[in-house]
Amino acid sequence: MRKRQKLILIGYVYAVLFIGFLYVPYVRYYPNGSKRFIGHHIKPQLLSFISGPGEAGLWGHTAIDSNLIIAELLAITAITVVAFILLKRE
């Protein structure tokens, strides 16, 4: 494995760890069944969006959107695979 490919693979591992554990997306679910994306874990305004337990019935509750995490990880995987294919020397 060449040096550029190793660097891409190391960057991929760090990106997966970052998105999987630090850049967690949050969604607010409302009683009528709708949901709204409110931000990621490291977004500074996120704490102002998360309601307390008394407001949960009126405004909805906040949870982690696992489908969005999977979509972000798949996108990073696709970008990494394309980079490997483009940098592959035959």
PDB file of N, CA, C and O in Angstrom:
ATOM      1  N   MET A   1       0.851  -1.175   0.000  1.00  0.00           N
ATOM      2  CA  MET A   1       0.000   0.000   0.000  1.00  0.00           C
ATOM      3  C   MET A   1       0.897   1.240   0.000  1.00  0.00           C
ATOM      4  O   MET A   1       1.841   1.349   0.783  1.00  0.00           O
ATOM      5  N   ARG A   2       0.578   2.156  -0.890  1.00  0.00           N
ATOM      6  CA  ARG A   2       1.408   3.355  -1.013  1.00  0.00           C
ATOM      7  C   ARG A   2       1.124   4.346   0.115  1.00  0.00           C
ATOM      8  O   ARG A   2       0.152   4.229   0.861  1.00  0.00           O
ATOM      9  N   LYS A   3       2.020   5.320   0.199  1.00  0.00           N
ATOM     10  CA  LYS A   3       1.935   6.290   1.292  1.00  0.00           C
ATOM     11  C   LYS A   3       0.660   7.118   1.214  1.00  0.00           C
ATOM     12  O   LYS A   3       0.038   7.381   2.244  1.00  0.00           O
ATOM     13  N   ARG A   4       0.249   7.540   0.001  1.00  0.00           N
ATOM     14  CA  ARG A   4      -0.976   8.334  -0.144  1.00  0.00           C
ATOM     15  C   ARG A   4      -2.205   7.530   0.264  1.00  0.00           C
ATOM     16  O   ARG A   4      -3.121   8.060   0.893  1.00  0.00           O
ATOM     17  N   GLN A   5      -2.221   6.249  -0.095  1.00  0.00           N
ATOM     18  CA  GLN A   5      -3.348   5.408   0.279  1.00  0.00           C
ATOM     19  C   GLN A   5      -3.418   5.198   1.787  1.00  0.00           C
ATOM     20  O   GLN A   5      -4.506   5.158   2.361  1.00  0.00           O
ATOM     21  N   LYS A   6      -2.272   5.066   2.421  1.00  0.00           N
ATOM     22  CA  LYS A   6      -2.256   4.939   3.876  1.00  0.00           C
ATOM     23  C   LYS A   6      -2.781   6.214   4.534  1.00  0.00           C
ATOM     24  O   LYS A   6      -3.529   6.147   5.509  1.00  0.00           O
ATOM     25  N   LEU A   7      -2.391   7.375   4.001  1.00  0.00           N
ATOM     26  CA  LEU A   7      -2.889   8.636   4.559  1.00  0.00           C
ATOM     27  C   LEU A   7      -4.402   8.771   4.365  1.00  0.00           C
ATOM     28  O   LEU A   7      -5.100   9.257   5.256  1.00  0.00           O
ATOM     29  N   ILE A   8      -4.903   8.349   3.221  1.00  0.00           N
ATOM     30  CA  ILE A   8      -6.354   8.389   2.982  1.00  0.00           C
ATOM     31  C   ILE A   8      -7.076   7.462   3.952  1.00  0.00           C
ATOM     32  O   ILE A   8      -8.121   7.817   4.497  1.00  0.00           O
ATOM     33  N   LEU A   9      -6.513   6.269   4.167  1.00  0.00           N
ATOM     34  CA  LEU A   9      -7.128   5.322   5.085  1.00  0.00           C
ATOM     35  C   LEU A   9      -7.117   5.841   6.517  1.00  0.00           C
ATOM     36  O   LEU A   9      -8.097   5.665   7.241  1.00  0.00           O
ATOM     37  N   ILE A  10      -6.043   6.469   6.932  1.00  0.00           N
ATOM     38  CA  ILE A  10      -5.985   7.071   8.276  1.00  0.00           C
ATOM     39  C   ILE A  10      -7.000   8.200   8.383  1.00  0.00           C
ATOM     40  O   ILE A  10      -7.682   8.318   9.401  1.00  0.00           O
ATOM     41  N   GLY A  11      -7.113   9.032   7.350  1.00  0.00           N
ATOM     42  CA  GLY A  11      -8.123  10.094   7.359  1.00  0.00           C
ATOM     43  C   GLY A  11      -9.535   9.542   7.413  1.00  0.00           C
ATOM     44  O   GLY A  11     -10.400  10.112   8.077  1.00  0.00           O
ATOM     45  N   TYR A  12      -9.776   8.436   6.719  1.00  0.00           N
ATOM     46  CA  TYR A  12     -11.092   7.795   6.750  1.00  0.00           C
ATOM     47  C   TYR A  12     -11.422   7.306   8.159  1.00  0.00           C
ATOM     48  O   TYR A  12     -12.539   7.504   8.637  1.00  0.00           O
ATOM     49  N   VAL A  13     -10.469   6.677   8.816  1.00  0.00           N
ATOM     50  CA  VAL A  13     -10.707   6.174  10.173  1.00  0.00           C
ATOM     51  C   VAL A  13     -11.028   7.322  11.121  1.00  0.00           C
ATOM     52  O   VAL A  13     -11.948   7.220  11.932  1.00  0.00           O
ATOM     53  N   TYR A  14     -10.279   8.406  11.025  1.00  0.00           N
ATOM     54  CA  TYR A  14     -10.562   9.559  11.884  1.00  0.00           C
ATOM     55  C   TYR A  14     -11.921  10.183  11.567  1.00  0.00           C
ATOM     56  O   TYR A  14     -12.621  10.622  12.480  1.00  0.00           O
ATOM     57  N   ALA A  15     -12.305  10.230  10.293  1.00  0.00           N
ATOM     58  CA  ALA A  15     -13.610  10.782   9.924  1.00  0.00           C
ATOM     59  C   ALA A  15     -14.746   9.918  10.460  1.00  0.00           C
ATOM     60  O   ALA A  15     -15.756  10.441  10.932  1.00  0.00           O
ATOM     61  N   VAL A  16     -14.585   8.594  10.389  1.00  0.00           N
ATOM     62  CA  VAL A  16     -15.614   7.701  10.919  1.00  0.00           C
ATOM     63  C   VAL A  16     -15.736   7.852  12.431  1.00  0.00           C
ATOM     64  O   VAL A  16     -16.844   7.897  12.966  1.00  0.00           O
ATOM     65  N   LEU A  17     -14.611   7.930  13.112  1.00  0.00           N
ATOM     66  CA  LEU A  17     -14.665   8.136  14.568  1.00  0.00           C
ATOM     67  C   LEU A  17     -15.292   9.478  14.912  1.00  0.00           C
ATOM     68  O   LEU A  17     -16.076   9.571  15.857  1.00  0.00           O
ATOM     69  N   PHE A  18     -14.958  10.518  14.156  1.00  0.00           N
ATOM     70  CA  PHE A  18     -15.497  11.849  14.407  1.00  0.00           C
ATOM     71  C   PHE A  18     -17.010  11.865  14.224  1.00  0.00           C
ATOM     72  O   PHE A  18     -17.734  12.364  15.084  1.00  0.00           O
ATOM     73  N   ILE A  19     -17.487  11.324  13.110  1.00  0.00           N
ATOM     74  CA  ILE A  19     -18.930  11.337  12.851  1.00  0.00           C
ATOM     75  C   ILE A  19     -19.657  10.363  13.769  1.00  0.00           C
ATOM     76  O   ILE A  19     -20.750  10.664  14.248  1.00  0.00           O
ATOM     77  N   GLY A  20     -19.068   9.209  14.018  1.00  0.00           N
ATOM     78  CA  GLY A  20     -19.740   8.210  14.837  1.00  0.00           C
ATOM     79  C   GLY A  20     -19.880   8.588  16.295  1.00  0.00           C
ATOM     80  O   GLY A  20     -20.831   8.163  16.951  1.00  0.00           O
ATOM     81  N   PHE A  21     -18.950   9.381  16.822  1.00  0.00           N
ATOM     82  CA  PHE A  21     -18.972   9.652  18.253  1.00  0.00           C
ATOM     83  C   PHE A  21     -19.072  11.131  18.633  1.00  0.00           C
ATOM     84  O   PHE A  21     -19.573  11.448  19.712  1.00  0.00           O
ATOM     85  N   LEU A  22     -18.607  12.043  17.770  1.00  0.00           N
ATOM     86  CA  LEU A  22     -18.606  13.449  18.142  1.00  0.00           C
ATOM     87  C   LEU A  22     -19.614  14.291  17.369  1.00  0.00           C
ATOM     88  O   LEU A  22     -20.207  15.216  17.926  1.00  0.00           O
ATOM     89  N   TYR A  23     -19.810  13.983  16.108  1.00  0.00           N
ATOM     90  CA  TYR A  23     -20.646  14.808  15.233  1.00  0.00           C
ATOM     91  C   TYR A  23     -22.026  14.172  15.104  1.00  0.00           C
ATOM     92  O   TYR A  23     -22.542  14.003  13.999  1.00  0.00           O
ATOM     93  N   VAL A  24     -22.617  13.822  16.245  1.00  0.00           N
ATOM     94  CA  VAL A  24     -23.880  13.083  16.284  1.00  0.00           C
ATOM     95  C   VAL A  24     -25.039  14.022  15.946  1.00  0.00           C
ATOM     96  O   VAL A  24     -25.186  15.074  16.569  1.00  0.00           O
ATOM     97  N   PRO A  25     -25.860  13.648  14.966  1.00  0.00           N
ATOM     98  CA  PRO A  25     -27.006  14.508  14.609  1.00  0.00           C
ATOM     99  C   PRO A  25     -28.200  14.291  15.538  1.00  0.00           C
ATOM    100  O   PRO A  25     -28.511  13.162  15.918  1.00  0.00           O
ATOM    101  N   TYR A  26     -28.858  15.388  15.894  1.00  0.00           N
ATOM    102  CA  TYR A  26     -30.037  15.329  16.749  1.00  0.00           C
ATOM    103  C   TYR A  26     -31.274  15.765  15.982  1.00  0.00           C
ATOM    104  O   TYR A  26     -31.224  16.665  15.144  1.00  0.00           O
ATOM    105  N   VAL A  27     -32.388  15.107  16.288  1.00  0.00           N
ATOM    106  CA  VAL A  27     -33.667  15.400  15.653  1.00  0.00           C
ATOM    107  C   VAL A  27     -34.699  15.583  16.756  1.00  0.00           C
ATOM    108  O   VAL A  27     -34.682  14.868  17.758  1.00  0.00           O
ATOM    109  N   ARG A  28     -35.595  16.543  16.568  1.00  0.00           N
ATOM    110  CA  ARG A  28     -36.695  16.729  17.515  1.00  0.00           C
ATOM    111  C   ARG A  28     -37.941  16.080  16.943  1.00  0.00           C
ATOM    112  O   ARG A  28     -38.367  16.399  15.833  1.00  0.00           O
ATOM    113  N   TYR A  29     -38.524  15.162  17.714  1.00  0.00           N
ATOM    114  CA  TYR A  29     -39.756  14.483  17.325  1.00  0.00           C
ATOM    115  C   TYR A  29     -40.925  15.159  18.017  1.00  0.00           C
ATOM    116  O   TYR A  29     -40.870  15.420  19.218  1.00  0.00           O
ATOM    117  N   TYR A  30     -41.988  15.447  17.263  1.00  0.00           N
ATOM    118  CA  TYR A  30     -43.172  16.116  17.794  1.00  0.00           C
ATOM    119  C   TYR A  30     -44.312  15.121  17.956  1.00  0.00           C
ATOM    120  O   TYR A  30     -44.312  14.076  17.306  1.00  0.00           O
ATOM    121  N   PRO A  31     -45.288  15.425  18.814  1.00  0.00           N
ATOM    122  CA  PRO A  31     -46.395  14.494  19.063  1.00  0.00           C
ATOM    123  C   PRO A  31     -47.236  14.179  17.818  1.00  0.00           C
ATOM    124  O   PRO A  31     -47.849  13.113  17.761  1.00  0.00           O
ATOM    125  N   ASN A  32     -47.281  15.059  16.837  1.00  0.00           N
ATOM    126  CA  ASN A  32     -48.081  14.795  15.641  1.00  0.00           C
ATOM    127  C   ASN A  32     -47.371  13.881  14.642  1.00  0.00           C
ATOM    128  O   ASN A  32     -47.917  13.613  13.572  1.00  0.00           O
ATOM    129  N   GLY A  33     -46.173  13.396  14.959  1.00  0.00           N
ATOM    130  CA  GLY A  33     -45.455  12.469  14.099  1.00  0.00           C
ATOM    131  C   GLY A  33     -44.385  13.110  13.231  1.00  0.00           C
ATOM    132  O   GLY A  33     -43.628  12.395  12.574  1.00  0.00           O
ATOM    133  N   SER A  34     -44.301  14.415  13.207  1.00  0.00           N
ATOM    134  CA  SER A  34     -43.282  15.068  12.393  1.00  0.00           C
ATOM    135  C   SER A  34     -41.966  15.142  13.163  1.00  0.00           C
ATOM    136  O   SER A  34     -41.928  14.985  14.384  1.00  0.00           O
ATOM    137  N   LYS A  35     -40.898  15.384  12.423  1.00  0.00           N
ATOM    138  CA  LYS A  35     -39.592  15.538  13.055  1.00  0.00           C
ATOM    139  C   LYS A  35     -38.835  16.654  12.359  1.00  0.00           C
ATOM    140  O   LYS A  35     -39.105  16.974  11.201  1.00  0.00           O
ATOM    141  N   ARG A  36     -37.875  17.252  13.082  1.00  0.00           N
ATOM    142  CA  ARG A  36     -37.094  18.358  12.544  1.00  0.00           C
ATOM    143  C   ARG A  36     -35.642  18.200  12.984  1.00  0.00           C
ATOM    144  O   ARG A  36     -35.366  17.968  14.160  1.00  0.00           O
ATOM    145  N   PHE A  37     -34.712  18.328  12.029  1.00  0.00           N
ATOM    146  CA  PHE A  37     -33.292  18.271  12.336  1.00  0.00           C
ATOM    147  C   PHE A  37     -32.900  19.545  13.070  1.00  0.00           C
ATOM    148  O   PHE A  37     -33.173  20.647  12.594  1.00  0.00           O
ATOM    149  N   ILE A  38     -32.264  19.401  14.226  1.00  0.00           N
ATOM    150  CA  ILE A  38     -31.913  20.600  14.998  1.00  0.00           C
ATOM    151  C   ILE A  38     -30.414  20.831  15.103  1.00  0.00           C
ATOM    152  O   ILE A  38     -29.999  21.869  15.617  1.00  0.00           O
ATOM    153  N   GLY A  39     -29.602  19.920  14.644  1.00  0.00           N
ATOM    154  CA  GLY A  39     -28.167  20.182  14.668  1.00  0.00           C
ATOM    155  C   GLY A  39     -27.356  18.981  15.092  1.00  0.00           C
ATOM    156  O   GLY A  39     -27.890  17.906  15.368  1.00  0.00           O
ATOM    157  N   HIS A  40     -26.046  19.188  15.138  1.00  0.00           N
ATOM    158  CA  HIS A  40     -25.116  18.151  15.543  1.00  0.00           C
ATOM    159  C   HIS A  40     -24.670  18.405  16.972  1.00  0.00           C
ATOM    160  O   HIS A  40     -24.908  19.477  17.528  1.00  0.00           O
ATOM    161  N   HIS A  41     -24.028  17.416  17.556  1.00  0.00           N
ATOM    162  CA  HIS A  41     -23.634  17.468  18.963  1.00  0.00           C
ATOM    163  C   HIS A  41     -22.682  18.615  19.261  1.00  0.00           C
ATOM    164  O   HIS A  41     -22.763  19.213  20.334  1.00  0.00           O
ATOM    165  N   ILE A  42     -21.783  18.936  18.339  1.00  0.00           N
ATOM    166  CA  ILE A  42     -20.793  19.973  18.628  1.00  0.00           C
ATOM    167  C   ILE A  42     -21.255  21.362  18.192  1.00  0.00           C
ATOM    168  O   ILE A  42     -20.490  22.324  18.260  1.00  0.00           O
ATOM    169  N   LYS A  43     -22.506  21.465  17.744  1.00  0.00           N
ATOM    170  CA  LYS A  43     -23.031  22.778  17.365  1.00  0.00           C
ATOM    171  C   LYS A  43     -23.296  23.587  18.633  1.00  0.00           C
ATOM    172  O   LYS A  43     -23.962  23.079  19.535  1.00  0.00           O
ATOM    173  N   PRO A  44     -22.810  24.817  18.742  1.00  0.00           N
ATOM    174  CA  PRO A  44     -22.953  25.560  19.996  1.00  0.00           C
ATOM    175  C   PRO A  44     -24.402  25.876  20.364  1.00  0.00           C
ATOM    176  O   PRO A  44     -24.729  25.938  21.549  1.00  0.00           O
ATOM    177  N   GLN A  45     -25.266  26.074  19.389  1.00  0.00           N
ATOM    178  CA  GLN A  45     -26.647  26.434  19.686  1.00  0.00           C
ATOM    179  C   GLN A  45     -27.510  25.229  20.030  1.00  0.00           C
ATOM    180  O   GLN A  45     -28.690  25.405  20.332  1.00  0.00           O
ATOM    181  N   LEU A  46     -26.982  24.028  19.999  1.00  0.00           N
ATOM    182  CA  LEU A  46     -27.797  22.839  20.195  1.00  0.00           C
ATOM    183  C   LEU A  46     -28.424  22.804  21.582  1.00  0.00           C
ATOM    184  O   LEU A  46     -29.568  22.377  21.733  1.00  0.00           O
ATOM    185  N   LEU A  47     -27.692  23.245  22.587  1.00  0.00           N
ATOM    186  CA  LEU A  47     -28.227  23.171  23.945  1.00  0.00           C
ATOM    187  C   LEU A  47     -29.448  24.067  24.126  1.00  0.00           C
ATOM    188  O   LEU A  47     -30.303  23.770  24.960  1.00  0.00           O
ATOM    189  N   SER A  48     -29.547  25.138  23.375  1.00  0.00           N
ATOM    190  CA  SER A  48     -30.718  25.995  23.490  1.00  0.00           C
ATOM    191  C   SER A  48     -31.927  25.369  22.817  1.00  0.00           C
ATOM    192  O   SER A  48     -33.060  25.732  23.132  1.00  0.00           O
ATOM    193  N   PHE A  49     -31.706  24.415  21.877  1.00  0.00           N
ATOM    194  CA  PHE A  49     -32.826  23.757  21.205  1.00  0.00           C
ATOM    195  C   PHE A  49     -33.404  22.602  22.011  1.00  0.00           C
ATOM    196  O   PHE A  49     -34.583  22.280  21.862  1.00  0.00           O
ATOM    197  N   ILE A  50     -32.600  21.977  22.858  1.00  0.00           N
ATOM    198  CA  ILE A  50     -33.058  20.807  23.597  1.00  0.00           C
ATOM    199  C   ILE A  50     -33.948  21.266  24.744  1.00  0.00           C
ATOM    200  O   ILE A  50     -33.534  22.057  25.592  1.00  0.00           O
ATOM    201  N   SER A  51     -35.176  20.756  24.756  1.00  0.00           N
ATOM    202  CA  SER A  51     -36.127  21.186  25.774  1.00  0.00           C
ATOM    203  C   SER A  51     -35.956  20.367  27.040  1.00  0.00           C
ATOM    204  O   SER A  51     -35.399  19.270  27.027  1.00  0.00           O
ATOM    205  N   GLY A  52     -36.442  20.923  28.118  1.00  0.00           N
ATOM    206  CA  GLY A  52     -36.417  20.229  29.389  1.00  0.00           C
ATOM    207  C   GLY A  52     -37.532  19.207  29.463  1.00  0.00           C
ATOM    208  O   GLY A  52     -38.348  19.121  28.545  1.00  0.00           O
ATOM    209  N   PRO A  53     -37.586  18.417  30.554  1.00  0.00           N
ATOM    210  CA  PRO A  53     -38.599  17.369  30.644  1.00  0.00           C
ATOM    211  C   PRO A  53     -40.025  17.913  30.751  1.00  0.00           C
ATOM    212  O   PRO A  53     -40.966  17.222  30.361  1.00  0.00           O
ATOM    213  N   GLY A  54     -40.208  19.112  31.260  1.00  0.00           N
ATOM    214  CA  GLY A  54     -41.549  19.685  31.385  1.00  0.00           C
ATOM    215  C   GLY A  54     -42.130  20.106  30.044  1.00  0.00           C
ATOM    216  O   GLY A  54     -43.350  20.138  29.884  1.00  0.00           O
ATOM    217  N   GLU A  55     -41.289  20.424  29.092  1.00  0.00           N
ATOM    218  CA  GLU A  55     -41.745  20.890  27.785  1.00  0.00           C
ATOM    219  C   GLU A  55     -41.872  19.757  26.769  1.00  0.00           C
ATOM    220  O   GLU A  55     -42.253  19.999  25.624  1.00  0.00           O
ATOM    221  N   ALA A  56     -41.560  18.529  27.169  1.00  0.00           N
ATOM    222  CA  ALA A  56     -41.502  17.434  26.203  1.00  0.00           C
ATOM    223  C   ALA A  56     -42.866  17.138  25.586  1.00  0.00           C
ATOM    224  O   ALA A  56     -42.936  16.800  24.405  1.00  0.00           O
ATOM    225  N   GLY A  57     -43.935  17.253  26.339  1.00  0.00           N
ATOM    226  CA  GLY A  57     -45.252  16.947  25.792  1.00  0.00           C
ATOM    227  C   GLY A  57     -45.703  17.972  24.764  1.00  0.00           C
ATOM    228  O   GLY A  57     -46.347  17.620  23.776  1.00  0.00           O
ATOM    229  N   LEU A  58     -45.371  19.233  24.988  1.00  0.00           N
ATOM    230  CA  LEU A  58     -45.823  20.293  24.092  1.00  0.00           C
ATOM    231  C   LEU A  58     -44.905  20.443  22.875  1.00  0.00           C
ATOM    232  O   LEU A  58     -45.390  20.581  21.752  1.00  0.00           O
ATOM    233  N   TRP A  59     -43.596  20.417  23.087  1.00  0.00           N
ATOM    234  CA  TRP A  59     -42.646  20.712  22.022  1.00  0.00           C
ATOM    235  C   TRP A  59     -42.013  19.475  21.398  1.00  0.00           C
ATOM    236  O   TRP A  59     -41.348  19.584  20.368  1.00  0.00           O
ATOM    237  N   GLY A  60     -42.199  18.329  21.983  1.00  0.00           N
ATOM    238  CA  GLY A  60     -41.585  17.122  21.452  1.00  0.00           C
ATOM    239  C   GLY A  60     -40.304  16.791  22.181  1.00  0.00           C
ATOM    240  O   GLY A  60     -39.840  17.576  23.008  1.00  0.00           O
ATOM    241  N   HIS A  61     -39.732  15.654  21.891  1.00  0.00           N
ATOM    242  CA  HIS A  61     -38.496  15.241  22.547  1.00  0.00           C
ATOM    243  C   HIS A  61     -37.375  15.125  21.515  1.00  0.00           C
ATOM    244  O   HIS A  61     -37.611  14.954  20.319  1.00  0.00           O
ATOM    245  N   THR A  62     -36.165  15.222  22.017  1.00  0.00           N
ATOM    246  CA  THR A  62     -34.991  15.211  21.164  1.00  0.00           C
ATOM    247  C   THR A  62     -34.315  13.841  21.245  1.00  0.00           C
ATOM    248  O   THR A  62     -34.175  13.272  22.327  1.00  0.00           O
ATOM    249  N   ALA A  63     -33.902  13.324  20.098  1.00  0.00           N
ATOM    250  CA  ALA A  63     -33.221  12.035  20.051  1.00  0.00           C
ATOM    251  C   ALA A  63     -32.158  12.063  18.957  1.00  0.00           C
ATOM    252  O   ALA A  63     -32.125  12.972  18.127  1.00  0.00           O
ATOM    253  N   ILE A  64     -31.310  11.072  18.969  1.00  0.00           N
ATOM    254  CA  ILE A  64     -30.257  10.940  17.954  1.00  0.00           C
ATOM    255  C   ILE A  64     -30.858  10.293  16.715  1.00  0.00           C
ATOM    256  O   ILE A  64     -31.599   9.315  16.818  1.00  0.00           O
ATOM    257  N   ASP A  65     -30.541  10.832  15.552  1.00  0.00           N
ATOM    258  CA  ASP A  65     -31.025  10.294  14.295  1.00  0.00           C
ATOM    259  C   ASP A  65     -29.995   9.306  13.747  1.00  0.00           C
ATOM    260  O   ASP A  65     -29.013   9.703  13.120  1.00  0.00           O
ATOM    261  N   SER A  66     -30.230   8.020  13.990  1.00  0.00           N
ATOM    262  CA  SER A  66     -29.258   7.005  13.567  1.00  0.00           C
ATOM    263  C   SER A  66     -29.218   6.856  12.055  1.00  0.00           C
ATOM    264  O   SER A  66     -28.174   6.505  11.507  1.00  0.00           O
ATOM    265  N   ASN A  67     -30.320   7.110  11.368  1.00  0.00           N
ATOM    266  CA  ASN A  67     -30.316   7.013   9.907  1.00  0.00           C
ATOM    267  C   ASN A  67     -29.384   8.049   9.288  1.00  0.00           C
ATOM    268  O   ASN A  67     -28.713   7.765   8.295  1.00  0.00           O
ATOM    269  N   LEU A  68     -29.337   9.241   9.864  1.00  0.00           N
ATOM    270  CA  LEU A  68     -28.447  10.277   9.343  1.00  0.00           C
ATOM    271  C   LEU A  68     -26.988   9.940   9.609  1.00  0.00           C
ATOM    272  O   LEU A  68     -26.127  10.242   8.783  1.00  0.00           O
ATOM    273  N   ILE A  69     -26.695   9.321  10.747  1.00  0.00           N
ATOM    274  CA  ILE A  69     -25.319   8.894  11.023  1.00  0.00           C
ATOM    275  C   ILE A  69     -24.880   7.876   9.973  1.00  0.00           C
ATOM    276  O   ILE A  69     -23.773   7.960   9.442  1.00  0.00           O
ATOM    277  N   ILE A  70     -25.757   6.911   9.678  1.00  0.00           N
ATOM    278  CA  ILE A  70     -25.422   5.881   8.693  1.00  0.00           C
ATOM    279  C   ILE A  70     -25.223   6.504   7.319  1.00  0.00           C
ATOM    280  O   ILE A  70     -24.302   6.126   6.596  1.00  0.00           O
ATOM    281  N   ALA A  71     -26.079   7.454   6.951  1.00  0.00           N
ATOM    282  CA  ALA A  71     -25.945   8.111   5.649  1.00  0.00           C
ATOM    283  C   ALA A  71     -24.627   8.887   5.551  1.00  0.00           C
ATOM    284  O   ALA A  71     -23.973   8.860   4.509  1.00  0.00           O
ATOM    285  N   GLU A  72     -24.236   9.570   6.618  1.00  0.00           N
ATOM    286  CA  GLU A  72     -22.975  10.309   6.603  1.00  0.00           C
ATOM    287  C   GLU A  72     -21.783   9.357   6.505  1.00  0.00           C
ATOM    288  O   GLU A  72     -20.825   9.641   5.786  1.00  0.00           O
ATOM    289  N   LEU A  73     -21.831   8.241   7.215  1.00  0.00           N
ATOM    290  CA  LEU A  73     -20.734   7.271   7.144  1.00  0.00           C
ATOM    291  C   LEU A  73     -20.651   6.621   5.766  1.00  0.00           C
ATOM    292  O   LEU A  73     -19.554   6.374   5.267  1.00  0.00           O
ATOM    293  N   LEU A  74     -21.800   6.341   5.143  1.00  0.00           N
ATOM    294  CA  LEU A  74     -21.790   5.789   3.793  1.00  0.00           C
ATOM    295  C   LEU A  74     -21.214   6.789   2.787  1.00  0.00           C
ATOM    296  O   LEU A  74     -20.492   6.404   1.868  1.00  0.00           O
ATOM    297  N   ALA A  75     -21.534   8.060   2.965  1.00  0.00           N
ATOM    298  CA  ALA A  75     -20.987   9.080   2.066  1.00  0.00           C
ATOM    299  C   ALA A  75     -19.470   9.175   2.200  1.00  0.00           C
ATOM    300  O   ALA A  75     -18.766   9.283   1.195  1.00  0.00           O
ATOM    301  N   ILE A  76     -18.963   9.137   3.425  1.00  0.00           N
ATOM    302  CA  ILE A  76     -17.509   9.180   3.628  1.00  0.00           C
ATOM    303  C   ILE A  76     -16.855   7.929   3.051  1.00  0.00           C
ATOM    304  O   ILE A  76     -15.768   8.010   2.479  1.00  0.00           O
ATOM    305  N   THR A  77     -17.504   6.771   3.194  1.00  0.00           N
ATOM    306  CA  THR A  77     -16.973   5.537   2.624  1.00  0.00           C
ATOM    307  C   THR A  77     -16.903   5.624   1.102  1.00  0.00           C
ATOM    308  O   THR A  77     -15.916   5.207   0.496  1.00  0.00           O
ATOM    309  N   ALA A  78     -17.947   6.164   0.490  1.00  0.00           N
ATOM    310  CA  ALA A  78     -17.953   6.301  -0.970  1.00  0.00           C
ATOM    311  C   ALA A  78     -16.853   7.248  -1.440  1.00  0.00           C
ATOM    312  O   ALA A  78     -16.191   6.972  -2.440  1.00  0.00           O
ATOM    313  N   ILE A  79     -16.650   8.346  -0.743  1.00  0.00           N
ATOM    314  CA  ILE A  79     -15.589   9.294  -1.106  1.00  0.00           C
ATOM    315  C   ILE A  79     -14.213   8.640  -0.975  1.00  0.00           C
ATOM    316  O   ILE A  79     -13.337   8.857  -1.814  1.00  0.00           O
ATOM    317  N   THR A  80     -14.025   7.844   0.073  1.00  0.00           N
ATOM    318  CA  THR A  80     -12.741   7.167   0.274  1.00  0.00           C
ATOM    319  C   THR A  80     -12.484   6.122  -0.815  1.00  0.00           C
ATOM    320  O   THR A  80     -11.363   5.996  -1.308  1.00  0.00           O
ATOM    321  N   VAL A  81     -13.520   5.382  -1.183  1.00  0.00           N
ATOM    322  CA  VAL A  81     -13.356   4.384  -2.243  1.00  0.00           C
ATOM    323  C   VAL A  81     -12.999   5.056  -3.566  1.00  0.00           C
ATOM    324  O   VAL A  81     -12.135   4.570  -4.297  1.00  0.00           O
ATOM    325  N   VAL A  82     -13.659   6.168  -3.874  1.00  0.00           N
ATOM    326  CA  VAL A  82     -13.339   6.902  -5.104  1.00  0.00           C
ATOM    327  C   VAL A  82     -11.905   7.415  -5.067  1.00  0.00           C
ATOM    328  O   VAL A  82     -11.209   7.366  -6.082  1.00  0.00           O
ATOM    329  N   ALA A  83     -11.455   7.902  -3.925  1.00  0.00           N
ATOM    330  CA  ALA A  83     -10.077   8.382  -3.807  1.00  0.00           C
ATOM    331  C   ALA A  83      -9.086   7.236  -4.017  1.00  0.00           C
ATOM    332  O   ALA A  83      -8.058   7.420  -4.669  1.00  0.00           O
ATOM    333  N   PHE A  84      -9.387   6.052  -3.466  1.00  0.00           N
ATOM    334  CA  PHE A  84      -8.512   4.899  -3.674  1.00  0.00           C
ATOM    335  C   PHE A  84      -8.456   4.517  -5.149  1.00  0.00           C
ATOM    336  O   PHE A  84      -7.385   4.222  -5.680  1.00  0.00           O
ATOM    337  N   ILE A  85      -9.613   4.522  -5.807  1.00  0.00           N
ATOM    338  CA  ILE A  85      -9.641   4.137  -7.228  1.00  0.00           C
ATOM    339  C   ILE A  85      -8.882   5.153  -8.087  1.00  0.00           C
ATOM    340  O   ILE A  85      -8.151   4.772  -9.001  1.00  0.00           O
ATOM    341  N   LEU A  86      -9.055   6.436  -7.794  1.00  0.00           N
ATOM    342  CA  LEU A  86      -8.378   7.462  -8.590  1.00  0.00           C
ATOM    343  C   LEU A  86      -6.866   7.452  -8.375  1.00  0.00           C
ATOM    344  O   LEU A  86      -6.112   7.737  -9.306  1.00  0.00           O
ATOM    345  N   LEU A  87      -6.414   7.132  -7.174  1.00  0.00           N
ATOM    346  CA  LEU A  87      -4.998   7.174  -6.877  1.00  0.00           C
ATOM    347  C   LEU A  87      -4.304   5.831  -7.098  1.00  0.00           C
ATOM    348  O   LEU A  87      -3.101   5.707  -6.871  1.00  0.00           O
ATOM    349  N   LYS A  88      -5.051   4.841  -7.533  1.00  0.00           N
ATOM    350  CA  LYS A  88      -4.463   3.526  -7.760  1.00  0.00           C
ATOM    351  C   LYS A  88      -3.589   3.559  -9.013  1.00  0.00           C
ATOM    352  O   LYS A  88      -4.013   4.000 -10.081  1.00  0.00           O
ATOM    353  N   ARG A  89      -2.389   3.089  -8.852  1.00  0.00           N
ATOM    354  CA  ARG A  89      -1.450   3.031  -9.960  1.00  0.00           C
ATOM    355  C   ARG A  89      -1.408   1.593 -10.488  1.00  0.00           C
ATOM    356  O   ARG A  89      -1.255   0.646  -9.716  1.00  0.00           O
ATOM    357  N   GLU A  90      -1.540   1.444 -11.768  1.00  0.00           N
ATOM    358  CA  GLU A  90      -1.573   0.094 -12.334  1.00  0.00           C
ATOM    359  C   GLU A  90      -0.240  -0.311 -12.904  1.00  0.00           C
ATOM    360  O   GLU A  90      -0.099  -1.421 -13.419  1.00  0.00           O
TER     361      GLU A  90
END
